[in-house]
Amino acid sequence: HLQEDQLIPEQYVDFISSLPTIGFYSQYRGFWFPTLFMQGVLSFQKHFQAHETDILMMTPPKVGTTWLKAILFAIVNRKNHLDLQKHPLLTNNPHILVPYLELHLYNKKEVPDLTPFPSPRLFSTHLPYALLPTSVKNSTCKIVYLYRNPKDTFVSLWHFLEKNGMTTDSFEETFDKFCQGVSSFGPYWDHILSYWKESLENPQRVLCLRYEELKEQPTIHLKRIAEFLGCSFSLEEETNGMINDISKLCSFDYLSKLEVNKSGTTHNMKIESLFRRGEVGDWVNYLTPQMSKKLDDIFKEKFHGTGLTF
Ligand code: A3P
């Protein structure tokens, strides 16, 4: 049996084909990964060296990754982009400004050279906590995690898979798999639990945010994020409306109407598929009462006694 930490890149293909698969997914250390990105997962785990100043954002797919990328980029780089009319978010999709580690930078044959990235480096990954490279776990770098109500996450995932031709399953089949834990970087509950536990043990290192909270009170959470990252908004910035400006710049309405976010592809995804409705509770339009109850029951059981609620 191949030991993945000793693999050389030439052995990745054999290792990956030895993993259990269901549809487009391969099972690796208890989680389901799109097979297409498995080599990126292995290479990222093996080669990434965290810096103490890194800011890493972690998300399961479809919980608002694109939004969080925009927010973190805008907060961290705000001093360099005071003129919002010339802000990089106006001309670049957030996934270009904050690259994915396993889906993008490491998902190629050569190990990427990350030296051109200025400090603090801002990267993103969908990996669950337990599977992060050792250098990340041993580092004091900051980790921002975002998660979302499972019903909206599932509905968002379904639309995304369909629009990008990433599934041949029906809505019902996709739902059943999601409930069995078979979804991109799933089981979804285990993904959330992995970061939730870490944030309780190390609150200065891992900040967990919820899509619904961010949507309801963006300015409060933008302040929280900046504080957590050690770049709090000054009184002057607050009175000048900087927090509000960033919140508006990153809002669904604003970003989704920009030309750069209306067409084209990024990392095998249609850019337009990243902006669908951006609302809380859209699941009522898609899930039957039975499906809704099934998810309630699963998540109630999985999150029992953890303090996590939806
Ligand atoms: P819906 O499909 O429910 O509309 P990800 O970026 O992780 O792929 O998540 C995609 C989801 O986030 C989609 O949800 C998308 O519409 C929503 N989204 C994208 N940009 C957003 C923004 N600026 N504010 C709020 N939600 C956003």
Residues whose N, C-alpha, C, O or C-beta is under 5 A from the ligand:
A	BS01	A3P	P60 P61 K62 V63 G64 T65 T66 W67 D152 S156 C250 S251 F252 L255 L274 F275 R276 R277 G278 E279
